[in-house]
Amino acid sequence: MVVVLLLVTIVGSVLACWLLPMAFKSEPPYGLATDIIVGTVTGVICALVAYLVICPLIGLRGALALGGSALDAIGLAAVSLWVLRKVKG
């Protein structure tokens, strides 16, 4: 199940980090590759922590834990890109 979580998180984070510069209407301050790397790394770390630590504590199991962890991680990837833009600007 963790492999599926990582695949969903990596694909979702890469897509989000690739498409978000269009939503922000800005150029990536450190380059597109840096955006994708930072977003994917923060997404994977968040997904693993959420799935392995937080979901069992609150009683989530199975597909609900998988989906919640993946979506939370993709959202954090977007927030990390926003922070990168604020730090640079």
KAWO-V892056 format. One record per residue. OMEGA is omega in radians with two decimals (none if undefined). Layout:
OMEGA + OMEGA
This chain:
-3.14 + 3.12 + 3.10 + 3.10 + -3.14 + 3.12 + 3.13 + -3.12 + -3.12 + 3.14 + 3.14 + -3.14 + 3.12 + 3.11 + 3.14 + -3.12 + 3.10 + -3.08 + -3.07 + 3.07 + 3.06 + 3.12 + 3.11 + -3.08 + -3.14 + 3.03 + 3.05 + -3.04 + -3.13 + -3.13 + -3.09 + -3.14 + 3.11 + 3.08 + -3.10 + -3.13 + -3.13 + 3.14 + -3.13 + 3.14 + 3.12 + 3.10 + -3.13 + 3.12 + 3.13 + -3.13 + 3.14 + 3.11 + -3.12 + -3.07 + -3.05 + -3.06 + -2.98 + -3.11 + 3.07 + -3.14 + -3.11 + 3.01 + 3.11 + 3.13 + 3.01 + -3.04 + 3.13 + 3.08 + 3.13 + -3.13 + 3.13 + 3.13 + -3.13 + -3.13 + 3.08 + -3.14 + 3.12 + 3.06 + 3.10 + 3.06 + 3.10 + 3.12 + 3.13 + 3.07 + 3.09 + 3.12 + 3.09 + -3.14 + 3.12 + 3.13 + -3.11 + -3.04 + none
